[in-house]
Amino acid sequence: MKKLIKISLLVAIVIITLIFVAFFYFFVGKAPKAKNILWGVNFSQMQAEALRLDWQKTYLALFDELGVKNIKLLTQWDWIEGKKDDYYFNDIDWQVSEAEKYGAKLIYVVGIKTGRWPECHIPSWAQGLSKKEQQTEIIKYIREVILRYKNSKAITAWQVENEPLLVFGQCPWYDKSFLKKEVELVKSLDVTRPIIISDSGELSSWFSVAKIGDIVGTTIYRKAWVSITDNLGFYGTYPIPPVFYWRKAQLISKIFNKKVISVELQTEPWAQRPFYDVLVEEQEKTMNLSQFKKNIKYAKNTGLDTFYLWGAEWWYWMKETQNRPEIWNEAKKLFTN
C-alpha cells in the first residue's frame, strides 16, 4: 500500500510539474516583434451582400481607398455550383481579374467549409447526398476551381477548407482523411503554390493541420459571444497573452518546419446573432475603434508577421451606411504606411 501511495504521489508531482512548465511556456514572457508585417484582409462576396452592400464597389474600395494588396478570397461551393455540373464563375473571375489589375496577391479558399456562417456551404442539390457522394462532388468541384485559376498571377496560395478539423458551424461531417485527399488533389494539379490549412488559434494545438498543409493558418479572436444555451450566454475575452501564439508557432516551426500565419484576425463584432441583425450599439460590445486598435496591437505582440483581418466588409458598411468611418480610416494606416 505504501509503495502504491509513493507511486501515486510521484505521478501527481510529475503531472503538476508538467502543468506548471506548460503554463509558463505558453503564458509567461513576450514574443519578439516582427520587423516587417504583411497586412491583408478577408473578402467574402456573400458577406458583402448580407450587409446589403454593392459587393463589387466594396471589393474595389479595398484597393482604391484602403490600398490593400493582399486578400484572402472566400468562395462558396453552393454559389459556384448552384446546379450540378453547372459552374458559375463569373463573379470570381471578376474578383481574380481585378486583383491582377491592381497587382494584388490572393489566397484562394476552396472546399465545402470556406468561412462565414453557416461555414459549410452545400448546394441544395447536394444536401441529400450521402457523405461519400458529397465528397465525390467536392473533389470534382475543387478540380474545376484549380484548373481554372492556377494560371492566375494573382493567386499565391491555396487554402483548402477553413478550420476543417474544428467542429463549428452547420456541417454534416468532419473527415481528416478526406482533407488529405483534397490536399493531394490540389498538389497534383498545381505543384507551384503552397497549401494553407487553418485551425483555431485558441482551441487547437495546430499539430494535426501542420502534418497536412505547407503553411499553418491560425485565427486570432479577442472578444466574442459565449453561448451557454440557445438563449443564454455572455460576452467574454479570451484570457490568452500574445506570447501564446508565438510559442505555439515556434513548436510548429521546430517540429514540422512549417510557418504559421494569421489568416483570420478579428476586426468585426461577434454577437449572439449575425451582427448585421443586431443594433450597432450591441455590435460595439465586441468591436469598436478602441477594440480595433487593441487587436492590432495584440497582433503585433504575437511575433507573427502575417495577418489577414476579418471584417473589412463591416468597416465599409459602417462607413457607408452608418456614417462611422473611424475603423475604415484607422485600417487604412496599415496598408498605406
Disulfide bonds with the S-S distance in Angstrom:
Cys120-Cys171 2.09
